[in-house]
Amino acid sequence: MKSQEQARRVFDIEIAALKAVRAHLDGAFDIAVEMIIQILTNRGKIVVVGVGKSGNIGTKIAATLTSTGSTSGGCPTWRPWNHL
């Protein structure tokens, strides 16, 4: 398979996945965004919690939020809460 063909195939897969996520957006998304805005407006902290691989991903999400100026912390469930 040529590189361009492979790239197009990957893009098609990613586009399909994004369309699937878009189809599931509902009022819960708006509520989550409003909650995050309210937390940050009140100088609160966003805590991302997960177990196993999702905990690792949550920690990375928290790092991204921190790098954009949001106060946040990742907390895999094996880590004590006082590390936040």
GUPAFI-454042 format. One line per 8 residues: number of its first residue (from 1); for each residue x, y, z negated of C-alpha. Coordinates in steps of 0.1 Angstrom, whole numbers. Each point is the difference from the previous one (the first is absolute). Layout:
BEGIN
NUM	X Y Z; ...;
//
This chain:
BEGIN
1	0 0 0; 14 34 9; 5 26 -27; -27 23 13; -26 -29 2; 9 -10 -35; -3 36 -13; -34 4 17;
9	-12 -33 -16; 11 12 -34; -17 34 5; -32 -18 10; 1 -21 -31; 6 31 -22; -28 20 18; -24 -29 -6;
17	9 -1 -37; -5 38 -4; -34 -2 17; -10 -28 -24; 10 22 -30; -17 30 15; -32 -20 3; 0 -7 -37;
25	4 36 -12; -30 10 -21; -9 23 -28; 24 -18 -23; 29 14 19; -13 36 -5; -5 -8 -37; 36 -13 -4;
33	14 31 18; -20 23 -22; 11 -18 -31; 37 3 10; -4 37 7; -17 5 -33; 27 -19 -19; 28 20 17;
41	-19 33 -5; -2 -8 -38; 38 -9 0; -8 -37 -5; 20 -29 11; -10 -26 27; 9 -35 -12; 2 -28 26;
49	-3 -35 -14; 4 -34 16; 11 -35 -5; 29 -16 19; 5 13 36; -29 25 -4; 18 13 -31; 31 6 21;
57	-20 17 27; -18 21 -27; 33 11 -14; 11 11 35; -33 19 5; 6 17 -34; 35 10 12; -14 14 32;
65	-26 20 -20; 27 13 -23; 22 10 30; -29 22 12; -3 18 -33; -28 -21 -16; 6 -12 -36; -2 -38 3;
73	14 -33 -12; -1 -36 10; -7 -26 -26; 3 -36 10; -20 -19 -27; 31 -16 -14; 14 34 -10; -10 15 -33;
81	-23 30 2; 24 22 -20; 24 2 31; -24 24 18;
//
